[in-house]
Amino acid sequence: MTSLEHLANKSRFMALRLPHWQAERAIRIDRPRAGGRLNGKPDGLRAPGGGPAGAVGGTHKGKGKLAGRLSGRPPPLAITRFERNARRLAGVCPRAAEMGLAPGMMLTEARALVPELTFCDEAPRDDARALEALALWCRRYAPHTAIRDPHAVMIDITGATHLFGGEKAMLGDVLARLSGLGYTVLGAIADTGPGALALTHDHHRYISAPGTMAEDLAPSSVAALGLGETAVSALNILGLRSIGDLQRVPRASLVPRLGLAAMARLDEALGNRAAPLSPLTETIPARAFRRFFDPLERPQDILACLGGLADAVAVANVEELDEEAGSRRPWLVGSVCAGALALGMLL
């Protein structure tokens, strides 16, 4: 195989990690929040849904902006969820992270450390839909994109980097655009998708040269592989804190302690095991359209035409409806204008 053929067959992936996705999205859409300080006094502790009568402050939209104007900086924000019999932090904004707050902390402990902390409940469905929309937006760089937990987007950029002036220019463009929208983004490009995602754990911006995956990952923490707290703690007890340490240990001694799944993560990151990317597909609604020389005036004519358009849309979607029967509800959307009538089905 010639060098050109090798380069043509070499895959390249871009990974984008948004460590403060939940909190920064809540700030961007100005989600109502509770907590914080009002007139120098701590607000009453309550869930974002409401609070005790007569409490100082209260849950309302825009209070965070008011506190931000009074202090010169926006107040720190945390996203909370009820977990293990307590309300805990599910995500924090960059300022809250600078103050020592982290996901998993109890809300009462966090407010004791940072009295001006504001908080709101998590919205996992909304955040997931928004992340999927972001992944679809990333198709401006390459057609195959996918979502990776937690709060990351993977892009197969093989053969597309020259359209943006190279890998460095492409990565710089996407980071600049997302940063301009108010999001903290960590980006990396590497030979493998899991490897690129692991590099974003310890780097803000990193481009791994082709064929150097093992060397570039060696200094990274084992937590970058996404093994989970239990596996990471077990490795730390054994003195294995970096991926390089993990590579140097005989595999036969690690499998009984960590299992095959953990070693599969390492193999996928290094490229020794296939990690196929399942790209997102955007559902495009089927539409039927009919033009008329003159506008329709009689209601019965409009209804008759709508019936014909509905039949055309139903035929176009019969295969999708058969495959996903019961999982989606079709909505018919019609519009009438001068000389035209259109009907669409949103699945």
FILUM-318369 format. One line per 10 residues: their letters; for each residue x, y, z of N, C-alpha, C. Coordinates in steps of 0.2 Angstrom, whole numbers, plus 5000, padded with zeros to 4 digits. Atoms other than C-alpha are relative to their C-alpha. Last residue first. Layout:
N
A = X Y Z X Y Z X Y Z  ... .
This chain:
347
LLMGLALAGA = 5000 5007 4996 4782 5059 5064 5004 5001 5006  4994 5000 4996 4777 5076 5056 5000 4994 5005  5001 5005 4994 4765 5074 5042 5007 5000 5004  4994 5003 4998 4764 5089 5029 4998 4995 5006  5001 5004 4994 4750 5096 5019 5006 4996 5002  4995 5005 4998 4750 5110 5007 4998 4996 5006  5001 5004 4993 4737 5120 4998 5005 4995 5001  4996 5006 4998 4740 5133 4984 4997 4997 5007  4998 5004 5006 4731 5147 4974 5004 4993 5002  5004 4998 5006 4731 5160 4988 5003 4995 4994 .
CVSGVLWPRR = 4998 4993 5003 4737 5151 5003 4997 5001 4994  5004 4998 5006 4731 5136 5013 5002 5007 4999  5000 4993 5001 4741 5127 5026 4997 5001 4994  5002 4997 5006 4740 5110 5034 5000 5007 4999  5000 4992 5000 4749 5101 5048 4998 5002 4993  5001 4997 5007 4745 5083 5051 5000 5007 5001  5004 4994 4999 4753 5075 5067 4999 5003 4993  4999 4995 5005 4759 5057 5067 4995 5006 5001  5007 4998 5002 4760 5049 5084 5001 5005 4994  5001 4993 5001 4776 5039 5087 4993 5001 4998 .
SGAEEDLEEV = 4995 4996 4997 4781 5023 5095 4999 5007 4999  5000 5000 4993 4765 5013 5092 5005 5004 5003  5007 4999 4998 4769 5008 5075 5000 5000 5007  5000 4997 4994 4788 5011 5071 4992 5001 5003  4994 5001 4996 4791 5000 5057 5000 5002 5007  5000 5008 4998 4774 5000 5050 5005 4998 5004  5005 5001 4995 4773 5019 5051 5000 4993 5002  4998 4997 4994 4790 5021 5042 4995 4999 5006  4994 5004 4998 4785 5010 5028 5002 5002 5007  5003 5007 4997 4768 5018 5026 5005 4996 5002 .
NAVAVADALG = 4997 5001 4993 4776 5036 5026 4997 4993 5002  4993 4999 5000 4774 5040 5007 5003 4998 5007  4997 5004 5004 4757 5032 5006 5008 5000 5000  5000 5007 4997 4751 5041 5021 5003 4995 4996  4995 5000 4995 4757 5058 5013 5000 4993 5004  4994 5000 5003 4747 5054 4997 5006 5000 5005  4998 5007 5003 4732 5049 5006 5007 5000 4997  4999 5005 4994 4732 5065 5017 5002 4993 4997  4993 4999 4998 4734 5075 5001 5002 4996 5006  4996 5003 5005 4718 5068 4994 5008 5001 5002 .
GLCALIDQPR = 5000 5007 4999 4709 5071 5010 5004 4997 4995  4996 5002 4994 4715 5089 5011 5000 4992 5000  4993 4999 5002 4709 5092 4993 5004 4997 5006  4999 5005 5005 4691 5086 4998 5008 5000 4998  5000 5006 4997 4692 5097 5013 5001 4994 4996  4993 5000 4996 4697 5112 5004 5000 4993 5003  4994 5001 5004 4683 5109 4991 5007 4999 5003  5000 5007 5003 4670 5106 5004 5006 4999 4995  4997 5004 4995 4675 5123 5013 5000 4993 4997  5006 5004 4996 4671 5133 4997 5004 4995 5004 .
ELPDFFRRFA = 5004 4996 4996 4684 5146 4992 4995 4996 5004  5006 5003 4998 4699 5138 4984 4996 5004 5005  5000 5002 4993 4711 5150 4976 4993 4996 5001  5004 4995 4996 4712 5150 4957 5000 4998 5007  5000 4994 5004 4725 5141 4946 4996 5006 5004  5007 4999 5004 4727 5128 4959 5001 5007 4996  5001 4993 5002 4743 5120 4966 4994 5001 4996  5004 5000 5006 4745 5104 4976 4998 5008 4998  5002 4994 5002 4758 5099 4989 4996 5000 4993  5003 5000 5006 4762 5084 4999 4997 5007 4998 .
RAPITETLPS = 5004 4995 5001 4775 5083 5013 4996 4999 4993  5003 5001 5007 4784 5070 5022 4995 5005 4998  5007 5001 5001 4793 5076 5037 4998 4999 4993  5003 4995 5004 4812 5074 5038 4993 4998 4999  5007 5002 5003 4818 5064 5053 4998 5006 4996  5005 4995 4999 4837 5069 5055 4993 4997 4997  5004 4999 5006 4848 5054 5057 4995 5005 5001  5007 4998 4999 4862 5053 5070 4997 5001 4993  5001 4993 5001 4878 5043 5066 4992 5002 5001  5007 5000 5002 4882 5027 5074 4997 5007 4999 .
LPAARNGLAE = 5004 4994 4998 4901 5027 5075 4993 4999 4997  5004 4997 5005 4909 5010 5075 4996 5006 5003  5005 4996 4996 4922 5007 5089 4996 5004 4995  5004 4996 5004 4933 4993 5082 4995 5003 5004  5007 5003 5001 4946 4986 5093 4996 5005 4997  4999 5008 5001 4965 4989 5093 4993 4997 5000  5001 5002 5007 4962 5008 5089 5001 4993 4999  4994 5001 5004 4970 5014 5105 4999 4998 4993  4996 4994 5000 4954 5021 5112 5006 5000 4996  5003 4995 5005 4944 5006 5107 5004 5006 5000 .
DLRAMAALGL = 4999 5003 5007 4957 4994 5115 4997 5005 4995  4993 4999 5001 4956 5004 5132 5002 4998 4992  5000 4992 5001 4937 5004 5132 5007 5002 4998  5003 4998 5007 4938 4985 5128 5000 5007 4999  4995 5001 5005 4949 4983 5143 4998 5001 4993  4995 4995 4998 4936 4990 5155 5006 5000 4995  5003 4994 5003 4922 4979 5147 5006 5006 5001  4998 4999 5007 4933 4963 5149 4998 5007 4998  5005 5003 5005 4932 4964 5168 5002 5002 4993  5004 4994 5004 4941 4976 5180 4995 4997 4996 .
RPVLSARPVR = 5002 4995 4996 4949 4964 5193 4995 5005 4997  5004 5002 4994 4950 4948 5184 4997 5005 5004  5007 5002 5001 4954 4957 5168 4997 4997 5006  5005 4995 4999 4969 4966 5175 4993 4998 4999  5000 4999 4992 4982 4952 5179 4994 5005 5001  5002 5006 4997 4980 4944 5161 4998 5002 5008  5007 5000 5000 4982 4961 5153 4997 4995 5004  5003 5006 5003 5000 4963 5159 4992 4999 5000  5002 5005 4996 5003 4981 5165 4997 4994 4996  4994 5004 4998 5012 4993 5154 4999 4994 5004 .
QLDGISRLGL = 4997 5004 5006 4996 4999 5145 5006 4996 5002  5004 5005 5002 4988 5004 5161 5002 4996 4994  4999 5005 4995 5002 5014 5167 4996 4994 4998  4994 5003 5001 5001 5024 5151 5002 4994 5005  5001 5005 5005 4983 5026 5153 5006 4997 4999  5000 4998 5007 4987 5035 5169 4999 4995 4995  5004 4994 5000 4983 5032 5188 5000 5003 4993  5001 4999 5007 4988 5014 5190 4996 5006 4999  4995 4995 5002 4994 5013 5208 5000 5001 4993  4994 5004 5003 4984 4997 5212 5006 5004 4998 .
INLASVATEG = 4997 5004 4994 4973 5008 5223 5005 4996 4998  4996 4996 4996 4971 5020 5208 5003 4996 5006  4994 4999 5004 4965 5006 5197 5005 5005 5004  4997 5006 5000 4951 5001 5209 5007 5001 4997  4997 5001 4994 4946 5019 5211 5004 4993 5001  4994 4995 4999 4945 5021 5193 5003 4999 5007  4995 5002 5004 4934 5005 5191 5006 5004 5001  4998 5006 4996 4922 5010 5205 5006 4998 4996  4996 4999 4994 4921 5028 5198 5003 4994 5003  5005 5000 4995 4916 5023 5180 5004 5001 5007 .
LGLAAVSSPA = 5001 5007 4997 4927 5017 5166 4995 5000 5006  5007 5001 4998 4925 5033 5155 4998 4993 5003  5003 5006 5004 4942 5031 5147 4993 4999 5002  5002 4998 5007 4947 5048 5153 4997 4995 4996  5007 4998 5000 4946 5042 5171 4998 5002 4993  5004 5006 5002 4962 5032 5167 4993 5002 5000  5002 5004 4994 4971 5049 5168 4996 4995 4997  5007 4999 4998 4980 5055 5152 4998 4996 5006  5000 4996 4994 4999 5054 5151 4993 5001 5003  4996 5002 4995 4999 5039 5139 4999 5004 5007 .
LDEAMTGPAS = 5005 5002 4994 4985 5045 5128 5004 4998 5006  5004 4994 4998 4997 5054 5116 4995 4999 5006  4996 4995 4997 5009 5040 5115 4997 5006 5003  4998 5002 4993 4996 5027 5112 5004 5005 5003  5006 5001 4995 4987 5037 5098 5003 4998 5007  4997 4999 4993 5003 5042 5089 4995 5000 5005  4995 5005 4998 4999 5035 5072 5003 5001 5006  5002 5007 5002 4991 5050 5064 5006 4995 5003  4997 5002 5007 4996 5066 5074 4998 4993 4999  4995 5005 5000 4985 5070 5089 5002 4998 4993 .
IYRHHDHTLA = 5000 5003 5006 4977 5087 5089 5005 4994 5000  4994 5005 5001 4973 5094 5106 4999 4997 4993  5000 5000 5008 4962 5109 5112 5006 4995 4999  5005 4996 5003 4956 5110 5130 5000 5000 4993  4998 4995 5004 4966 5095 5136 4994 5004 4998  4994 4996 4997 4964 5083 5151 5003 5006 4995  5001 5000 4993 4947 5075 5147 5005 5004 5004  5003 4994 4998 4947 5080 5129 4999 5001 5008  4995 4995 5000 4960 5067 5125 4997 5007 5003  4996 5001 4995 4948 5053 5130 5005 5006 5001 .
LAGPGTDAIA = 5004 4998 4994 4936 5059 5118 5004 5000 5006  5001 4993 5000 4949 5059 5104 4996 5002 5006  4993 4997 4998 4954 5041 5109 4999 5008 5000  4999 5000 4993 4935 5036 5109 5007 5003 5003  5005 4996 4997 4933 5042 5091 5001 5000 5008  5006 5004 4998 4949 5035 5085 4996 5005 5003  5001 5006 5005 4964 5042 5074 4993 4997 5002  4996 5006 4999 4963 5059 5084 4998 4994 4995  5000 5004 5006 4956 5076 5085 5005 4995 5000  4994 5004 5002 4952 5085 5101 4999 4996 4994 .
GLVTYGLGSL = 5000 5004 5006 4940 5098 5108 5007 4997 4998  4993 5003 5000 4935 5105 5125 5000 4996 4993  4999 5006 5005 4920 5117 5124 5007 4998 5000  4994 5002 4999 4913 5129 5137 5001 4994 4996  4999 5007 4997 4897 5136 5130 5008 4999 5001  5000 5000 4993 4892 5154 5128 5001 4993 5003  5006 5001 4998 4887 5155 5110 4999 4999 5008  5004 4994 5001 4903 5162 5105 4993 5000 5002  4998 4995 4995 4912 5148 5113 4996 5006 5000  5004 5003 4994 4902 5136 5101 5002 5005 5006 .
RALVDGLMAK = 5007 4999 5001 4908 5146 5086 4996 4998 5006  5001 4993 5000 4926 5148 5092 4992 5001 4999  5000 4998 4993 4927 5129 5096 4999 5008 5001  5006 5003 4996 4920 5124 5079 5001 5003 5007  5006 4997 5002 4932 5136 5070 4994 4997 5004  5000 4993 4998 4948 5131 5079 4993 5003 4999  5001 5000 4993 4945 5113 5076 4999 5007 5003  5007 5002 4998 4942 5116 5058 4999 5000 5007  5005 4995 5001 4958 5127 5057 4993 4998 5001  4999 4994 4995 4969 5115 5066 4995 5005 4998 .
EGGFLHTAGT = 5003 5002 4994 4962 5100 5055 5001 5006 5006  4996 5004 4995 4966 5108 5039 4996 4999 5006  4994 4998 4999 4959 5123 5029 5005 4996 5004  5000 4995 4995 4941 5120 5031 5007 5003 5001  5005 4995 5001 4937 5110 5016 5000 5006 5004  4997 4995 5005 4954 5101 5018 4995 5005 4998  4996 4995 4997 4947 5093 5034 5002 5005 4995  5004 4994 5000 4933 5083 5026 5004 5006 5002  5001 4997 5007 4941 5067 5021 4997 5006 4999  4995 5003 5005 4939 5058 5038 4998 5003 4993 .
IDIMVAHPDR = 4997 4994 5005 4930 5071 5049 5004 4997 4995  4996 5003 5004 4919 5058 5059 5002 5005 4994  5000 4998 5007 4912 5069 5072 5005 4996 4996  4995 5004 5004 4908 5064 5090 4999 5002 4993  5002 5002 5007 4898 5075 5102 5006 4998 4996  4995 4999 5005 4899 5076 5121 4998 4998 4993  5000 4993 5004 4888 5079 5135 5006 5001 4996  5005 4995 4998 4892 5063 5146 5001 5007 4996  5000 4998 4993 4890 5053 5136 5006 5001 5003  4996 5004 4995 4893 5053 5117 4999 5002 5007 .
IATHPAYRRC = 5000 4997 4993 4881 5060 5104 5004 4994 5004  5004 5004 4995 4884 5056 5085 5001 5003 5007  4999 4997 4993 4890 5065 5069 4996 4995 5005  5002 5006 4995 4892 5058 5051 5002 5003 5007  5007 5002 5000 4890 5072 5038 4998 4995 5006  4999 5007 5003 4906 5082 5041 4993 4997 5001  4993 5002 5001 4909 5100 5046 5001 4993 4997  4997 4995 5004 4891 5107 5044 5008 4999 4998  4999 5003 5007 4886 5091 5051 5002 5005 4995  4993 5002 5001 4889 5099 5068 5001 4997 4993 .
WLALAELARA = 4997 4993 5002 4872 5107 5068 5007 4998 4998  5002 4999 5007 4865 5089 5069 5003 5006 4997  4996 5005 5004 4876 5086 5085 4998 5001 4992  4993 4998 5001 4869 5103 5092 5004 4995 4996  5001 4995 5005 4851 5097 5089 5007 5003 4999  5001 5003 5006 4855 5081 5098 5000 5005 4994  4994 5003 5002 4862 5091 5112 5000 4997 4994  4996 4994 5002 4846 5102 5113 5007 4997 4998  5002 4998 5007 4836 5086 5113 5004 5006 4997  4998 5005 5005 4846 5079 5127 4998 5002 4993 .
DDRPAEDCFT = 4993 5000 5001 4845 5095 5137 5002 4995 4995  4999 4994 5004 4826 5096 5135 5008 5000 4998  5003 5001 5006 4824 5078 5141 5002 5006 4995  4996 5004 5004 4836 5080 5155 4998 4999 4993  5005 5002 5005 4829 5095 5163 5003 4996 4995  4998 5003 5006 4838 5097 5179 4994 4999 4995  5000 5008 5001 4831 5107 5193 5002 4999 4993  5006 5002 5004 4837 5125 5196 5000 4992 4999  5000 5007 5002 4851 5133 5207 4993 4999 4997  5007 5001 5002 4858 5149 5213 5000 4993 4997 .
LEPVLARAET = 5001 5005 5006 4874 5150 5223 4992 5000 4999  5003 4997 5006 4876 5166 5233 4998 4995 4995  5006 4998 4999 4880 5156 5249 4996 5003 4995  5002 4994 5004 4894 5147 5242 4993 5002 5001  4993 4998 5003 4902 5134 5254 4999 5007 4996  4996 4998 4994 4886 5132 5264 5006 5003 4998  5002 4994 4998 4876 5132 5248 5003 5003 5006  4998 4995 5005 4886 5118 5241 4998 5007 5002  4993 4999 4999 4884 5108 5257 5003 5005 4995  4999 4997 4994 4865 5110 5257 5008 5002 5001 .
LMMGPALGME = 5001 4993 5001 4865 5106 5238 5001 5004 5007  5006 4999 4997 4874 5089 5242 4998 5008 4999  5000 4997 4993 4889 5087 5231 4993 5001 5002  5000 5005 4995 4888 5074 5216 5000 5003 5007  5006 5004 5000 4893 5087 5203 5001 4994 5005  4999 5005 5005 4907 5099 5208 4993 4995 5000  5006 5004 5000 4908 5115 5218 5001 4995 4994  5000 5006 4997 4925 5122 5222 4994 4995 5000  5001 4999 4992 4923 5140 5219 5000 4993 5003  4995 4997 4998 4930 5138 5201 5000 5001 5008 .
AARPCVGALR = 4995 5005 5000 4917 5125 5197 5007 5003 5003  5001 5004 4995 4904 5138 5202 5005 4994 5001  4999 4996 4994 4911 5150 5190 4999 4996 5006  4992 4999 4999 4912 5137 5176 5001 5004 5006  4997 4995 5005 4893 5133 5178 5008 5000 5002  4999 4994 4998 4888 5117 5188 5003 5004 4995  4996 4997 5004 4880 5100 5185 5001 5007 5003  4999 5004 5006 4870 5087 5193 5005 5003 4995  4998 4997 5006 4872 5094 5211 5001 4995 4994  4993 4999 5002 4863 5085 5224 5001 5003 4994 .
RANREFRTIA = 4999 4996 5006 4846 5085 5232 5007 5001 4999  4998 4993 4999 4846 5071 5245 5000 5003 4993  5004 4997 4995 4839 5053 5247 5002 5007 5002  4998 5003 4993 4852 5045 5236 4997 5004 5006  4996 5006 5001 4848 5057 5221 5002 4998 5007  5001 5004 4994 4836 5071 5219 5003 4993 4999  5004 5006 5001 4843 5082 5205 4999 4997 5007  5001 5005 4995 4851 5099 5204 4995 4994 4998  5006 5004 5002 4859 5111 5191 4999 4994 5005  4999 5007 5000 4871 5124 5199 4993 4996 4998 .
LPPPRGSLRG = 5006 5004 5001 4873 5142 5195 5001 4993 5000  4998 5007 5002 4886 5155 5201 4993 4996 5000  4999 5004 4995 4880 5173 5201 5001 4992 4998  5006 5005 4999 4883 5183 5186 5001 4996 5006  4999 5006 5004 4898 5196 5189 4993 4996 5001  4996 4999 5005 4897 5214 5194 5002 4994 4996  4993 5002 4998 4890 5211 5211 5005 5001 4994  4999 4997 4994 4873 5221 5208 5008 4998 5002  4999 4993 5001 4872 5217 5190 5002 5003 5006  4994 4999 5004 4874 5198 5193 5002 5008 4999 .
ALKGKGKHTG = 4995 5001 4995 4861 5198 5207 5007 5001 4996  5000 4994 4995 4849 5206 5195 5006 4999 5005  4998 4994 5004 4853 5194 5181 5001 5006 5005  4993 5001 5001 4851 5179 5193 5003 5006 4997  4997 4998 4994 4834 5186 5198 5008 4999 5000  4996 4994 5000 4829 5185 5180 5003 5002 5006  4996 4999 5006 4815 5173 5181 5003 5006 5001  5003 4996 5006 4808 5170 5198 5005 5001 4995  4998 5003 5007 4810 5158 5213 4997 5005 4995  5005 5004 5003 4810 5168 5229 5002 4998 4994 .
GVAGAPGGGP = 4998 5002 5007 4819 5182 5239 4994 4996 4997  4997 4995 5004 4816 5181 5257 5002 4998 4993  4992 5000 5000 4804 5169 5263 5003 5005 4996  4997 4995 4996 4786 5175 5267 5008 4999 5000  5003 4993 5000 4777 5159 5262 5004 5005 5004  5005 4998 4994 4788 5144 5260 4998 5007 4999  4996 4999 4993 4796 5140 5243 4995 5002 5005  5004 4995 4995 4792 5136 5225 5004 5000 5006  5007 5000 5002 4797 5124 5210 4996 5005 5005  5002 4995 5005 4815 5128 5211 4993 5001 4999 .
ARLGDPKGNL = 4999 5003 5007 4817 5118 5227 4998 5005 4995  5006 5003 5002 4819 5128 5243 5002 4997 4993  4999 5006 5004 4832 5136 5253 4994 4997 4998  5002 5006 4996 4828 5154 5258 5001 4994 4996  5007 5001 5001 4838 5168 5250 4998 4993 5003  5001 5006 5004 4854 5173 5258 4993 4998 4999  5002 5006 4996 4854 5191 5263 4999 4994 4996  4995 5002 4995 4864 5205 5255 4998 4994 5004  4999 4995 4995 4849 5213 5247 5005 4998 5005  5004 4994 5002 4845 5197 5238 5000 5005 5006 .
RGGARPRDIR = 5001 4994 4995 4857 5183 5238 4996 5005 4998  4996 4994 5001 4857 5166 5228 4999 5005 5006  4994 4999 4996 4843 5153 5229 5004 5007 4999  5001 4998 4993 4831 5149 5216 5006 5001 5003  4996 5003 4995 4831 5148 5197 4998 5002 5007  5001 4998 4994 4820 5151 5181 5004 4996 5005  5004 5004 4996 4829 5146 5165 4999 5003 5007  5003 4997 4994 4837 5160 5156 4995 4996 5004  5007 4999 5001 4839 5151 5139 4997 5004 5006  5001 4997 5007 4858 5154 5139 4992 5001 4999 .
IAREAQWHPL = 4998 4993 5000 4860 5152 5158 4998 5003 4993  5005 4997 4996 4851 5135 5158 5001 5008 5000  5006 5000 5004 4862 5130 5143 4994 5003 5004  4999 4994 5005 4877 5135 5153 4994 5000 4995  5001 4994 4996 4871 5124 5168 5001 5006 4995  5007 4998 4997 4867 5109 5158 5000 5007 5003  5006 5000 5005 4882 5109 5146 4994 5002 5003  5005 4996 4996 4896 5113 5159 4993 5001 4996  5000 5002 4993 4908 5099 5153 4995 5004 5004  5003 4994 4997 4904 5101 5135 4999 4999 5007 .
RLAMFRSKNA = 5002 5001 4993 4916 5089 5126 4997 5006 5003  5001 4994 4997 4919 5089 5107 4996 4999 5007  5004 5000 4994 4927 5075 5099 4999 5007 5003  5000 4994 4996 4934 5075 5081 4995 4999 5006  5006 4998 4996 4938 5059 5072 5001 5007 5004  4998 4995 4995 4951 5054 5059 4993 5002 5003  5005 4996 4997 4951 5038 5049 5002 5005 5005  4999 4998 4992 4966 5033 5039 4994 5004 5002  5004 5005 4996 4961 5024 5022 5000 5002 5007  5007 5000 5002 4966 5039 5011 4996 4996 5004 .
LHELSTM = 5003 4994 4998 4982 5042 5021 4992 5000 4998  5000 5000 4993 4987 5024 5018 4996 5006 5003  5005 5004 4998 4983 5025 5000 4999 4999 5007  5006 4997 5002 4994 5040 4998 4994 4996 5002  5001 4995 4995 5008 5032 5007 4993 5003 4999  4996 4994 5000 5007 5017 4995 4998 5005 5006  5004 4994 5000 5000 5000 5000 5004 5006 5000 .
